[in-house]
């Protein structure tokens, strides 16, 4: 929900989003930045499904966010285009080819005043005082196992802010209990890359392992947050997802190095 009085032409925004999908499609023919090939699939599966869960979010002008593992600018660029100058985003990715595409897209859509792009790793940037606990919310889609995502994402968030992890985006009516059950049953929602599972960094939660979910929730608390209730989601204008609200500063020991967290996750499986 944008502030009342803002004159927003959603037809123009929709045309811009389609143009963004076309740009991804064209670039993807040269450099692989997504598993989706058609403009229609990119528009529907990547762009629209990135916007829908947050379309009713209250974003006063100047709201700030971080997109971790932005890839082709998903979901960060899609939200910047949708909220049309109301938000400012920091887009992070460790893949330089994808960062180069994001820079081209930012130039094309004239988003320089609303966007900062960094080629780097979240676990390093989260220790930088210029970024730590400076943002209203963090988002990530197809980034990492929830245990790792929470540890790497929550340090960027201000106390009172939230971290939205795209999870089960096809069903926005799930209760928190249903989300917990789904994770325990091994369904991994949007924790995949492109249109298939990333074999190198498989983020699927092990089937029949509710123990993992318990550890994810415990880790959220260790990092100073808690899993949002359905009431809290509605109050903030959020739908579905795995949402952690930040209650207190993250201990300085977090985030840890990638190899350390990966070893912990392997033990959970």
DATAMO-V652385 format. One line per field, one symbol per residue. phi: phi as a letter, one per 30 degrees, with the letter a starting at -180 (. if undefined). burial: # if it has 24 or more other ideal C-beta (glycine too) atoms within 12 Angstrom, else .. A space follows every 10 residues. Layout:
phi = ???
burial = ???
This chain:
phi = .ddejddccd dddddddddd ddddeddddc bdbaddcddd dddddcdddd dedcdcddbe ejecbbccid idjccededd dddhidbbbc cbaccddddd deddddddch cedbbccbda ceddddcddd cdhccdabba bhcaeedded ddcddddddj dbcccdbhdd bccdddddde dddddjdchc dbcicadddd bdcddedibd eddeddddde ddcjbbdddd dddddcicbh iccccdcaed eddcdcdedd ddddddddd
burial = .#........ ..#..##.## #.###.##.. ..##.#..#. .##.###### #####.#.#. ..######## ########## ########## ####...##. ######..#. #..#####.# .##.###... ########## ########## ########.. #########. .#.#.#..## .###..#### ####...... ..####.... .##.###.## .#######.. ..#..##### #######..# ...###.... ##.##..#.
